[in-house]
Amino acid sequence: MLKFSLTTLIVALAAGTGALADDDCNHLDVDFIILEGDATILAIEDDIRADLGKVGVHVNTRALAKDDFNAAMVAGDFNLAFSETWGPPYDPHSYAKSWSSPDEAYYAALVGLEAPNTKAVLDQKIADALLVEGEVERGESWSDILNILHDQATEIPFSGKSIPAVVNSRLSGYTPGHQQFDYPIHNIRVASGSKNITLAPGAQTGLFQGVGRLDPHSYRPNEFFSNNWVYEGLVEYGPDGIILPSLAVSWSVADIADGKQKYTFNLREGVKFHDGADWDCSVAKLNLNHVFAPPLTTSDWHGWYGLPEKLESWTCTSTYVLELTSSDSYYPLLQELSYIRPLRMLSPNMFVGGASSDPLTQNSCPMGWGSATLGDVTVTCAGVTGIAGTGRWQHISTVMDSGGEHATTVEFKNFDSHWDSYGGSDGVDHVKLVYYATKADVKAALNSGELDAIIGDGVLDPEDVKEFKGTAGFTVSMTEPLQNRVVVFNTAKAPTNILKNRKIMIHAVDKAAIIEKELAGLDEPVDSLFSKKAPYCSVDLTPKWDYDIEKAELLNCPEDDESKKLPAGAIAAIVVCAAAVIALTTFIAYMRRKEIQGKPIFTPLIQHDPDGKHGVQDL
Ligand SMILES: *[C@@H]1O[C@H](CO)[C@@H](O)[C@H](O)[C@H]1NC(C)=O
């Protein structure tokens, strides 16, 4: 009798307090595509799948090879896909511009945006924002764009990614870079030991495999970080979006006729390339002639960003003065001149045909590109004849493994004729990049002292970075959160075409817990697509799209079956009753023991009502 009532109460309690079974929720099936081979991403996806499962969202995971992944992304063949913003200096404007051409996940994912702010309207607003001259008005334009995305819940904002560096304590002074592949090793001071250092750098694919062609005017397999060491542009992207002088020392902008603008750059004098060539305006012009030869400015080549289309002409008005004309008041122009590729300056000696190289028949584009045609103009790619920029690090040698599959070491030497030589007496002389097959090998090499430093993402597991933070003999530094990891919703494919379903998923994912578990707490949870530090992105977007499991349940697991759910008052009553029964049972056992011992407490009651049924009332 007593046992029966207790069991009944416990069952009622469990049902009342939630422990929602999946079948209380509306069943949604979603397709989540991920790039195969990244263990951390897989682990995060696994946790997201578990969280979504709690509110009735069933995830079908498809791990795809890179080409298949890109194809699915562009075709919109997914409900959920991981993406990352590009970080400085590309956020927000270049990343947002990329949504209008078929390469990023957002290209297909935004097609389902609802009127009045459809994708076509959004694309136009983005294009317009890039031409707004006043700072305040420009901020308002971006605020409008960010609010449109926010209102339509276009992604699960996940985390802000910080990039680590772990440096042996014999080296000091390393300061984190300002963009993903900015590894400013010239800041390192050598306190003891050799001024030749070894480094395992984070590359585009994680562990370093080589530095590619190391030509300034093209893309993969070149690595951003080494291109950034070897080659410089007119300007550089500094902290908080400041544009710093580089091969130009100063500049001015003037409005000219027809809404166009003229940029006048005073170029740095006395600068040498690694091969001894001189930098001046003729070299700047040669580089511009090659990179922005008209067929190469289309979206198949360099047209992924705005500058190639906006630059109308360039000319030298003296040996050290360069004038650029822009077709309209395109505000990100200087920012885009800071990009690591494709417009960094190559020594004139390294063009096929030298300083008088023909941009059409001897273009510096890699030979593998073949040729490019626009109208009746054809560019033939001839590649470059060597590696020479003006940057702080000069390429010395690349050693390939015996199978020729990857580099084993790549060496750079401090360029002591650099215009801002940081070398000094305690700077680094040589840096040797070293190949390691696994993250575990990297960790062991750091611990043995064979390796001086790692810089970058994907070189060590997050928990190992955390471990080095607490290990004597190493200094660990992290960049500011530079890029946001997000899970993009395809707004054009059921069931993520429904705004409510997207909100359910946003509220169901416990980002902080996942970051702690899979990323050793190194990232920060975020609640917006772009970092609040990106230009014009410090907008307060409300309501916050955050973890809120009750909201997710309320949206997808409606309490329509009252027999399964009890109101709060009933739950309280049950709790009180259960406590009373447990207390009584304990008391009865005690009394029985006393009885057996011959010391009954309430002799008459126990004798006449041994199962305690009336005892509840009597007590
Ligand atoms: C540093 O490396 C360079 C290039 O490999 C080499 O010539 C030089 O001897 C090395 N210096 C020391 C002190 O090991």
The ligand as an SDF file (V2000), in Angstrom:
LIG
                    3D

 14 14  0  0  0  0  0  0  0  0999 V2000
   71.3010   30.2580  -38.6340 C   0  0  0  0  0  0  0  0  0  0  0  0
   70.7830   29.7510  -39.8580 O   0  0  0  0  0  0  0  0  0  0  0  0
   71.5410   30.0870  -41.0010 C   0  0  0  0  0  0  0  0  0  0  0  0
   70.8010   29.6080  -42.2140 C   0  0  0  0  0  0  0  0  0  0  0  0
   70.4360   28.2710  -42.0790 O   0  0  0  0  0  0  0  0  0  0  0  0
   72.9380   29.4910  -40.8760 C   0  0  0  0  0  0  0  0  0  0  0  0
   73.7270   29.8560  -41.9810 O   0  0  0  0  0  0  0  0  0  0  0  0
   73.5770   29.9970  -39.6000 C   0  0  0  0  0  0  0  0  0  0  0  0
   74.8280   29.3620  -39.4290 O   0  0  0  0  0  0  0  0  0  0  0  0
   72.7020   29.7010  -38.4100 C   0  0  0  0  0  0  0  0  0  0  0  0
   73.2540   30.3440  -37.2550 N   0  0  0  0  0  0  0  0  0  0  0  0
   73.3630   29.6920  -36.1010 C   0  0  0  0  0  0  0  0  0  0  0  0
   73.9760   30.4830  -34.9660 C   0  0  0  0  0  0  0  0  0  0  0  0
   73.0070   28.5530  -35.9320 O   0  0  0  0  0  0  0  0  0  0  0  0
  1  2  1  0
  1 10  1  0
  2  3  1  0
  3  4  1  0
  3  6  1  0
  4  5  1  0
  6  7  1  0
  6  8  1  0
  8  9  1  0
  8 10  1  0
 10 11  1  0
 11 12  1  0
 12 13  1  0
 12 14  2  0
M  END
$$$$
